[in-house]
Amino acid sequence: MTGRDWVTVTEHWCLTEDRSRVVRETDPEARFLHWSPGTVVSREEAERLGAVEREPAPRPEPKKATPAANKQARPAHNKGR
């Protein structure tokens, strides 16, 4: 994992009663201390539990449109009609 794949916790985070997400220690839903300041956790785990927002997926490069064929142009042998 690279340095981007880890985050350092800067405040106390607690699990909710059902242990499905983390909230700040001052939140009324906080039940169990999970992380304290200085703890290093994987970004994936922090995103899964809601401590950090998910990084947006990289946008693919837009495809360049091919120029439309000129429908007004006629082959030389049809110009007299």
N, C-alpha and C positions, 0 to 999 in steps of 0.2 A: 504494500500500500504506500502511496505517496503521502507527503505532508498534508495534502488537501483532504485526504481520507480520514483524518483524525481531527477532533476538536477538543479544546481544553475548556472544561466547565468553569464558569466564573461566579456561580452562585449555587445555593442549595436547591436541588431538585428532588421532589418526592413523587412516588408512585401513587396513583389513585387506588381506591379500594379494590377495584377489579384488576389492577396492575396492567392495564392496557395502554396507559400513557403516563407521562410525567407532567407535573405542574410545579410552579414555584412553591417554596415552603410556606408562603403566606396565603396561598389559595385554600379556600374552605374544603376542597376535595382532597387535599394532601393527607396521606395516611402513613406512608413508609418512606424514610429517607433513602434515596437511591444514589445520588451523586452529591459530592461536596466540592467546593472550589478547589481547583487544581487537578481534579480527576481528568484523565485523558480517555476519551471514548471514541469509538468509530463513528464517523459521520452517518453511516447507514443506520446504526442503532439510535443515534440522536434524532435522525429524521423519522424513523419508525415510531418512536415514542413521542414525537411532537416537540422536542426541545429546540430544534432548528428547522427552518423551512427547507424544503427540497430544492436542490439546484435545478434550474430549468434545463431541459434537454437541449443540446446544441441544435440550432436550426439548420436544416439542410440548405445548401446553396440553391437559390432559385434557378430553375432551368431557363435558359435563354430561348425565347420564342423564335421559331424560324420565320423569316419574312414570308408573308402571304404571296402566292403567285399572282401576277398581274392578270386578272381575268379580262381586262380590256384588250390586251395584246392578242393579235391574231397572227397566225403564220402568214408569210408573204404570199402564198398562193391563194389565200382567201380574202385578200384586201379589196378586191374589186366588187364584192358582192354586197 
